[in-house]
């Protein structure tokens, strides 16, 4: 099993800020998104690798553990493989995962999947635990179960309409929990599912399940709060003489009139074609469509003649 340099994968230094990591992830994820590279297995693998790196480096606690792991990763990997006490996903310098209790959240290939390296050190095989008092028969009385945390990925289409996801706790054979993702959810939002965490002990209540939302980069739209932004290419004749352009939306396409003399970079605001506000699904942002001129790469002799006439006339 090879060590994965997540900083190198995202192309950021170890001192990178949360914003720099997020920016690098979005840029690369958009570049290698499966929708932009249909049938390209290398791009698909790269997309998964980028997502895995972001999952660790964008999560403060996981990033801290990863940084502590450093060059000692092989020692941890050997300990996990041989089943040494305290080894595995929870074996970190200065102590284990907070809590313990043989709990794991898995999302499988539907959400991109994770490498063996990730699974070994970030939840690939569960982790055992229990309090100091338990080991010596003390700490009588009910004890609430620990909370469980995970990550769930959604698309902009999911953000528009809301969606449901089924997550599996504890790996193969573990119980499944259906999670409702509300319309308008934002990247980094934390969803709480009460009572779906680790089981309590001695009759204590269960902990909760917390899922951090990751909104996948979209190949066409950029999110700006509740607004969406996109670029629409039109031929030179439409920009100069006016006409109509087809603007993509999350729900289809819209025909928009382009007035004569439209400048390159001019933005049209389509009211109510953005994303809903969280908690207010009927209140939607706008779609910002910026005009770009699609210049022809090859001209027919007649087209070239016409452009020469325009240049002669001073246009």
Secondary structure, DSSP 4 states (H G I P E B T S, - for coil): -----HHHHHT--TT--HHHHHHHHHHHHHHT-GGGSTT-HHHHHHHHHHHHHHHHHTSHHHHHHHHHHGGGHHHHHHHHHHT-TT-STT-BTTB-SSS-SS--EE--GGGT---HHHHHHHTSS------HHHHTT---S-BPPPPEEEEEEE-HHHHHH-EEEEEEESSTT-EEEEEEE-TT--TT-EEEETT-SSPPBTTPPP--EEEEEEEPPPSS-EEETTEEEEEEEE-HHHHHH-EEEEEEETTEEEEEEE-TTPPTT-EEEETT-SPEETTEEEEE--EEEEEEE---SS--HHHHHHHHHHHHTT-
